[in-house]
Amino acid sequence: MFIGNKHSQGVDFATIKKTVIVFGIGKLGGPVVDALALLHPHHRYVLVSRNAERSALRANLVRYLAAQKGYYPEVLGDETDLLDFGRTAELIQRHQPDVVFNATTPFPWWKIDDLPERERILSSRAGPGMWCALDCLLPMSLTNALIEAGTGAVHVNACYPDMTNAFLSGRIGAPRLGIGNISNLVPGLQLGYAAKLDVSAKDISIQMVGHHYVSWNAPSDRGCPDAPYALSVSHTDGQLNYLGPDDTPFEILRRNASRVRGLDGLRVTIGSAVNILDVLLGGTSRFLHSPGVNGLPGGYPIHLDSSGGVTLNLPTGLTESQAIELNRHAQVLDGVLNVEPGKVRATPMAQEAYKKVVGVELPEVTTKNVNCLSIDAIERIESRYNLGIKAR
């Protein structure tokens, strides 16, 4: 296992060519490759969607942007239907990836805002747990394809990794890391505390254990006064430690480092994905934050190396079991009553919202029923609200 800079132990990582397959080339996947191709132009990138022509055109956009900077990476387009895991496995075998990044979802979170007002409010209050089946659908299909392909590629998942990675944990090919969510809070906390303490942001170090619920609500107007988390803020003169519920650090963030949110704010999530993938491609190691690491619920501070080796980097005095328990308590506020390998159940509130919005009951989601539940939900949502989503 390599840890160090790219020239350590006589290995020049600038000469090692890796292949990255990105499934989903929309608002997240495409911009991530735009950035990676400039950081690591000697690697090979394969952009995959359900349409070969669209994939090829998006791949060429990456090549245009890189050429403007004088770089000429190998960027290809390809197509598959992730629900056809045999076909996807053949694609994976053909390209032999070192890293696979899932940037797909059948129901993007911003589509919730397109629901009628009553349904939008119900969904927002219930939390993403009500969509647990839909969020598990494509990451599970990709995991099945990776099993079928027999590859050892590092699987990085962007689709609600706080929950889906735990649902898939223990399986060969399951996601090893997630992106966004808790990692999106870190720069805001650095900048907020730098302003409060009148120091440089580079002198602020953050270690935070927290669930998606925390990262989503902390920067909002309501804040996050109700969820457990653990936070350590280290600076040149000492350390500040918090154990939630406690909105104090997030009030400091909001006062000193509020930012644009919504789709424009997705750039922070893009940056999180780039940070994770940069380590896997660059031959370096780094301290970062990741949701769903090694199949654990919620998000954690980690140490990541270029081989995909991950270890937790928890705040002093916090055990792994305590960190996991914090996130299990917080996930209930997100609408997830319980998640374990192969099973996830939404909270009663999320189940009730699902029944009102989708029109049917939401049972416990398992690896056996997730496909039929998700496809039925997508068809019902599209029939009711015409949001432009589809299962295939």
N, C-alpha and C positions, 0 to 999 in steps of 0.2 A: 504494500500500500504506500503510495507516494504522498508525502507532505513536504512542502517547501516551495522554493521558486522553480521556474521552468528549467533552470540549468543544474538543479541539485542532482547529486549522485550520477553526474555525467550524462543525464538525459536532457535533450533539447526538445521541449514540448512544442516549439514552433515548427518542428519538422514532422510531427505526428498528425496525420490527417484523420479526423473523426467525422462520422456521419450523424446528423441530427434529423430526425423526422418530426415535423410539426403537424399535428392533426388539428385542423381548424385554422383558417387564414383570415378571419374577420377582424374585429376591433382589437383583439388581443394578440392572436398568433402572428398575424402579418407584421405589426410594428415590432414585436419581439425579434423576429428574424431580421428586420431592417437594421436594428441595433447590433445584433450579434455578428452580422456579416461584415460590419465595419470593425468590430473588436477582434474578430477572428476570421479574416478572409481566406485563410488556407484550409478551413474546414469545408465540409460538403453539407448542403442543406436541401431537404426534400419537403416541399409544402404540399399538403394533402387536403383536398376537399372532396365533395361528392361530384364535382364537375371538372373534368380534365382541362378544358379550355380556361376556366376561371383560375385553376391552379397554375397553369402555365403563364397566364397574364400576370398573376400576382408574383410569381417567381421572377419574371422579367422586371417588374417594378423594383424588387430588391436589387437586381443586377444593375439597373439604371442608377439607383441611389448610391450604390457602392462605386460604380464607375465614375460618378461625379467627384468622388474623393480619391480616385486613382487606384481603386481596389477592384479585383476581378474574381470574386469567389464563384465556386460551382454551386448554382442554385437551380433545382429542378422542380417541376410540378408533377403531381400524380393524383390519382383519384381512387376512392373506395367508399363503400358504405360501411361505417363502423359496426352497424348491426349485423353485417355479414362477416363474422369474425374469421371464417375460412379464407375469404377473399382478402381481408386485411392481413391475415397471417402470411399469405403469399406475397403481398407487397412488402411486409417486414423482412421476410426471408430474402427477397430480391435485393433490398437496399442494405441489409446488414447494419442496422444503426447501433451506435454506441449509446445514444441518448434518445428518448422518445418524450415529446412534450404534448400533453393533451390540452388543447385550448378550445375544446368543443363543449357545447351544452345544448340540449334541445329547447330550453326555455331560459334565455338570458334574463338576468335580474332586472335589467332596465325595461323589459317588456311588461313588468308588473305595473309600471306607471301608465301603460296604455289600457289597462283594464278600466271599466266603469268605476266611478268614484267609490261606490259602496264596496265593491269587490277589491279595489285597490287598498282601501283602508283595512278591510278584514285581513288581507294577505300581509300587509305591512305589520299589523299588530301580532299576527300569529307567528311570524318569523319564517325563515327558509326551511325549517323542519317540515312544513306542510308539503314541500316539493321534494321530499327525500327520495321518492322513487325516481323522479325525473333526473335528479342530480346523480344518482347511482348508475343510470342506464348506460351512458357512453363510456365512462371510466371502466365499468365492468366489462363491456364489450371489448375494449382495448386490452384489458388484462387477459381476457380469454384468448385474444389473438396473439398476444405475446407468449402465452403458455403454448399455444399451438405451434408458433414459429420456433420455439425452443431457444430464444435469444436471452442473453444476459444484460440487455440494455437497461440503463437506469431510467425508470419511469417517473416523470414529473407531472403532477396533475394540478390543473387550475380550476377544476369544477368542484366548488365547495369542499376543499380538501379536509377541513376540520371534521367533517362527517364521513364523506365518501372514502377517504383513505382508511378510516377505522373499519368501515363496512367491508372493505376488500382486504384487510390485513391478514397476514398468514398465508396468502396465496402466492405462488410463483408468478412473477410479472406484475404484482400489485404495486401501486405507487409508493415510492420511497420518500418522496418529498412533495410538498405543496408550495404554492406561491401566494403572494398577496396577504390579505387579512391582517394577522397580527404584525407582519413585517411592514405594513403600510403605516402603522402608528409610530414606528421607530424614528424616522426622520423628523416628524412633528414634535416628538418628545425631546429629541436632541436640540432642535431649534428653539423650542419653548423654554427649556431649562437653561440654554445658553443665554437667552435674553434675560431670564429671571436672575441668573447668577452673575451676569455681566462677564461672561467668559466666551471663548471661541467654541463653536459647535463641535469642532474636531476634538476638543478636550472632554466632551460628554460621551460617556459609554452607557448603553442601555442593555439591560437583560430583563426580558418580560415574558411571563407565562400568561397567556390569555386566549380566550375563545373568540371566534368570529363576532359573536354578539358584542364583545367589548370593543373590538376594533371598528365595528360599524357604528356604534352609538357614541363612543367617547368624543369624536370630533363634532357631533351634532349639537343642536341647540339644547336638547334635553340632557346631554351628557350621559354618564354611565355611573349613577350612584348606587346601583343595585346588584352588580355582578362581582363574583370573586375573581381575583387575579393576583399575581405577584410581580412586583416591579422593583428593580434596583437601578438607581441613577448614580453612576460614578463620575466624579469630576476631580479637578486637580487638588481640591482641598478636603475631599472626603467622599462620603456616600450617603444617599438618601434611599430609604427602603419603605415600600408601601405594600400592604396586604389588603386587597379589596374585600368587600365594597368600600370604596372611597373615591370620590370624584376629584380630589385635590389635584393630582397630576394632570388630569385631563382639562381641568379649568385653566391650568397654566398653559397647556398646549393651545386651547381655544383663544386665550387672551393674547398670546404672543406669536402663534404660528398657524392660524386658520388658513385654509386653502380652498380652492375650487373643488367641488365634489361632483357627483353624477358622472356622466360619460366623459366629460373633460378631465375629471379626476382619475379616470382609468389609467392615465399615464404613470401614476405612482405604482399601480399594480403591474404595469408593463415593466417598470424599472425593477420591481421585486423579482419578476421572472428572469430578467436579464442578469441580475446579480447571481441567482442560483445557477443558471446555465453557463454563465461566464466562468464560474469555478470549475464546473464539469468539463469545460472545453479548454481552459487556460493553463492547466498544470499547476495551479496554485491552491492554497487552502485559505479558509476565511471563516471568521465568526459572523453568523447571519441569524435571521429568524425565519422559521418556516412553520406553516400549519400542516398537520397530518404527518409529521415526520415519523418514519418507520411504523406507520399505521396507528399512531396515538391520536386520541381526540384533542381538538384544539391546537393552539400554537405554542412554540417553544423557542428559546434561544439555542442555537446549535453551533457546532464546528463541523464544517463540510470540507472534504478534500476532493481532488479531481477524479478519483476512482469511484466517487459516490459514497464513500465512507462517512457516516453521520454519527456524531455523539452529541448528547445534550450538554449544554453549558449553562446550568441552572444558577440562579442567584444563590449566594452563600446561605447555607442553612436550610435550603429547600430540597427535600428528597424527591426522587422521581415519582414515587407513589403519591406524595402530596401534590405535586404539580398536576398529575393526571386527575386527581380528585377535584382540584380547583376547576379544571376544564369540564369535567362531568357535571358539576353543579351549574356552571355557566351555560352549558349547552341546552339546558331545560328552558332558559329564557329565550333561546333561539328557536324553540319549537321542537327540539329533539329530546324525547323522554329518555331514550336509551339507544345506544349503538354498540354493536359487538360484531365480530367477524360473521358476515353473512346475514345479519339481522339489524333492522333499524325500525324503531317505533316513534311516531310523532306524538307530541303531547295532546291531551284532550282538546285544548284550545286550537291547536293546529289541525287536528282531525275535524273539528267542527267547521273551521274556516274552509277546509278542503271540500267538505260536503256541500257547503253553500256556494262556493266558487265553481267547483268542477261538476257537482251534481251527483256524486256517488260517495260511498264510504271509502275511507282510507284504512286498510288493514295493516298489520305489521308487514313491512317490506322484507322480502328474502331474495336470495339469489335465484330462486325458482319462479317467483311471481313478478320480479321487477320489470321484465320486458313487457308482459301483457298489461300490467298496471300503468306503465309509462305511456305506451302507445295509445291505450284507451284514453288516458288523461289528455294527451296532446290532441287527439281527435275531438274530444269534447270541448276543450278550451278553444280550439280553432273554430269549431262549429258555433259556439256561443258568442265569441268575441272577435273573431276574424283578425288575429294578431299577426298573421303571416309566419306562423311556426309550423313545422312538419316533422314527423318522425323519420321519414325516409325521403 
